[in-house]
Amino acid sequence: MNCFALITALGLLAACGSSSTMAADDMPVDGSVPIHIDANDCAGLAKSASDAATACGAPLPSGAQASLEQWCRKGVTRVAACGGDPAAGLACFGSADASDWTCALGQAYPSCGGDAAAALGAYCLIASGNPACESGIACVYDSDCSGSFSCNSVTKQCFGTTSYCVGLPCTYDIDCPSHEKCNSAEHACVAN
């Protein structure tokens, strides 16, 4: 199982919520409320996801927990572009609470209070650090990207059209991989 798929390919999106610590220098997409996130909280998120996968009988492959943490830490530097509620997502998934995840069909699904915005915010941090979702290749048009990559109009970076990028910032469906669509209220890619 793809380690990013555990966290992102969630047709049953029921996530978590919590209050967050704010700082004036980090503005979200809509500019309404500033966000401050501690990258050290990413270790808890990655461990929680790994523990949940193991508890559900589908342990992550070797190195996957470290990759999730690394992607999340990189994504924290891009939190201003995230929709949803990244701080609430990290607060929920970063805790060692067995009720944060539910097993369904052998997969771990988030279940922290039913707050989809928190889940999408946490996923945005991971997607923003995942090179398949934000390649680091600057673009303006799809033609600026090679092969099976397209240009995301929010991040201005190429993304893999077959990647799992739930939470990736978006404005239009074309900003998301082919099996995902843009949630216009949260400005984040979600599973179809």
C-alpha positions, 0 to 999 in steps of 0.5 A: 500500500502506498504510504501517502494513500493511507492518509489521502485516499479517504473516501470516508473523510471523517477527521478531527478538530481542535483549537490552534495557536496563531501567529500574525506572519502566517496567513491562510488562503482566505487571509482571514485568520493567521496560522502558526504551526510547529514542524515538530508536531509532524512526528506525532502525525506520522507516528499516529498514521503508522500506528493506525495502519499497523492496528488495522492490519496494513502496516506502512512499508519501511521508511514510510513513517519517516517520509510522512514526517519529512513531507509534513515538515516541508509542508509546514513552510507552505501552510499559508497556501493550505485550505482546511485547518492544518493546526487542528489536523496536527493537534488531532492526528499528532496525539496518541489517541486511539480514537483518532483513527478507525479501521475500515476494510483493512485501512486506517481512516481518520475519525477525530470528531468528524472535522473534515477541515482539520483532516484536509489541513493536515493532508495539505501539509503532507501533500505540500511536502510530497514531491509527487504533489509539489514537484518543485518545478515552477509552472504557469501552464500544463505545457511547462510540466513534463510527462504525466505532470500538470500545473497547479494554479495555486502552488504554481508547481507541477504535480503528478496527475496519478499521485495521491494529493488529497489536501493539495491547495486548489482552485479548480478540479484541474489543479488536482490529480485525475482521481481527485476534485477540488473542494471549492469551500476548503480550496483543497483536493479531495477524493472523488 
